[in-house]
């Protein structure tokens, strides 16, 4: 996973580009919108920095030395990268293969486009998804902050939402951002932000119908479809990713997180050894 020249140039101009062992990485401090925690986000690291243990250790030491104000490090890595403890997978971005077939069953519920009148309903479903993801990762989450994040998604110009219906009522949604762009790789894609079906509804049928409808949207737009899976403390995210990979999805990239104090202790132990 290499970055585009334009991305690295922009990172250099923003004073976010640095090197370790002659290899580039891009890092900047960010504030989590739900917890207000300050984290250092490594949005790009040269593949050799993450694959070679010595280079990786040098990178962690440089990051910790330069950023004393953060409580966690977050690193984006290619799908094949496996980071050792104390690193934990927190997000996996998955991509629907072009040749994958995700047809809805004949008896699946109806799916329609959401109208403006459904905006509050879609926003509330997004709030629930955001708060659920935070709880899964053991993070504090403020409902007002989650509502602001949901509103930002709903207000995105290329946002589209689909509704799945049962007994004449909408019981779930799929929301996409139709014109998303990965700044690191330069890839244009359709982002599947969230799928949610109410617990009282037929969840498997509703989700199947929504995924099939979203896949049709992406094919019509001639864009890859990429969504994400949250990895919680119970390992459920790994099971979800494994299940998706049997249905035509592949892991595109991941985000890993480590607490600063745990990473520092690991590095100190490695130095003694």
N, C-alpha and C positions, 0 to 999 in steps of 0.2 A: 504494500500500500504506500505508494509514493505521492507526494503532494505536487500540485501543479506549480510551474514557475511563477505564475501570477499570484498564487496564494503566498508563496514564500516571500515574494517581493513586497506584498502588502504587509505581511507580518514584520518584515525588516523595517519598513517605514513606520510601523506602529511601535517599534522597539520591543517586539515580542519574540523575535528570532534570536536564538543563541546556539552555541555548539558545545558538544562534549566529545573529546577524542576526534575532533574534526568532523563530526556528524551533526546535522541540524536538528533542532527541535523548536517547537512553538509553544510557549506557556504564558498564561496570564491569570491573575487573581480574579475570581468571580464570587458573587454572593448568591447563595441558594435562595430562591424567591420564597420558599415555604418556611425554612428554618432560620434564615438570616446568617447561616454559617458561612464563613469565608473559606474558600477552597482554592487550590491551585489547579487549574485545568490545563493539562498537556494535550492540546487538541491535535498535535502532530509530533511524532518522534520518528526519526529515520528508522526503518525496519531493523537495521543492524543494532541500533541502540537497545531495542527490546528483545532481540533474539540472542545476543551474546551476553552471558552472565556478567563478565567483567565490565563491559560497556554499560550494561544496565545498572550495576552498582554505582559506577561513576556518575551516571545520570541522577540517580536518587540522591547521592551525596551533594551534588551541585544544586539540586532543587531545594533540598532542606537548608543548605547554607545560605541560599539567596532569598528565602521566603520564610521568615520567622512568624509572620502574622497569620498564617493559615493553620487550620486544624485538620485538614485532609488533603490528599492529593488524588486527582482523578486523571486517568490516562486513557486515551483512545488507542486501540490496538487492532491489528488485523485479526481475522477470525481464527487463524492458526496459532496465535500467540497464547501461551499459558503462563501467567505470572504466578510466582510462588507466594506463600504466606509472607506477610499479612494481607496481601492483595485479595480482594473479593470482586467477583463479577457483579456489576450493578445494573447494567443495561446491555442487552444484545439486540442489534439491529438485524432484522431478517428480511430477505429479498425473495419475492416469488419468482421462481424460474420462468423464463419466457414460454417454455414448452409445457408448463404445468397446467393441468386441467382441473378446474374447481367448479364443476357444474352444480347448480342447485337441483335438489330432487323435485319430482313433479308435484309432490304434496307439501313442499316447503311453503311457509307463509309468504304473504305479499310484501314486496319491498318497493318503496316509492321515494322520490326526492323530498326532503324536508322543505317546508315553506317558511316564510317569515314568522308566521304564527307559532311555529314550533321552536323558535329560537330559545325561549326560556327553558323548554324541556331539554334541548340539546345541551345548553349551558350547564344545567343541573347534573346531567349525566356525566359531563366532563369533570365537574367539581368532584363528584363521587369517585371517579376514576383516579383523579390526582390525589385525593386524600387516601384512597385505598393503597396506592403505590407507596406513599410516604409511610403508612403504617406497616406495609410489608417489609420495608427496609429499616424499621425501628426508628424512623425520623419523626420529630415533632412537625406538625403541620397546622397552619392557621387557616381557618375556613375562608376568611376574607382574602388572604393571599391566593388561595386556590381559586376563588371566584374571579380574581383579577387575571390569573393565568388562563382560566377557561374563557373569559371574555376576550382575551387577546387572540385565542385560537378562533373563536367565532367571528371576530372582526377581520381575520385575515382575508384579503381580497379573493384569493383563489380557493377559499374553504368551500367544500361541499359536504353536505350531510345527507345520509340515506336513513330512512326509517323502516323498521320491520313491524308488521301489524298482526294482531290476533284479535278476533272478535270485534273488529272495527276500531280498535284502539292501538296506538303506537306503543310497542313494548320494548323497543331497543333501537340503537342507532349504530351507524358506522360513519365516522367523520374523517375526511381526508383533506390535506392541503394539496391542491392539484398541480401547483407549480413550485415545488420545493427545489432547492439546489444545495448540494454538498460543497461547501466552500473549499474543503481540502482537496478533493479529487476533481472538482468541477462538474460532477455528474448532476444532470437534471432528472428529477424523479417525482413520482406521486407518493406523498407520505401518508400512510395510514396512521392517524393520530390515536384513534380509540375505537374499539368495538365493545358494546355493552348491551346485554339482554337482561331484562328484569328476572329476578330469581323465580318468580311465579310463572313465567312463560316457559315455552319449550326452548330451552337454551341451545341445544345442539342444532336443531332445525333453524332457529333464528340466526345463529352465528354462521351456519353454512350458507344460508341465503344471502346474508350481508357480505360475506367474503366473495361469493360468486359475483355479486353485483359490483363490488369494488374492483375486482379483477377485470370485469368488463369495462369499467370506466378507464382503468389504466391502459388496457389494450386499445381502446378507442383513441386515447390521447397519445399512444405510442410512447409510453413512458414506463420505466420499471416501477414496480410497486414495492415499497419498503415500509415496514412497520417495526415496532420495538417490543421487547419483552422485558419486564422489570424482574430483577432477581432479588428475592427477599431473603430473609435469614433462614427460612425453612427449606430452601433448596427447590421450591416449587417452580421457579423460573427455569431451571435446568430441564425439568420434566416437560414444561410447555415447549421449550425450544426443541427438545428431542421429538416431541409429537409433531410439531410443525415441519420438521425436517423429513418426516415420513409422508407429508402431504404436499410436497413440491416446493418448500421453502428452503433457503440456505442462509447460513449466517454470513452477513456482509462485514460487520465489524462489531467490536464490543467496547464498553467503557468499564474500567476497573478502578476501584477505590481502595485507598489505604489510609488509616488514621496516622497522623504524623508521629505521635508518640510510639506507636507500634512499629512503624517503619524505622524510626531512629533506633529503637531497641534492637531490632533485627540487624541493622548495620553495625551497631556497636558490638554485638555478639560475633558477627562475621569478622570484625577487625581483630578481636581477641583470638579467634581460632586461627 
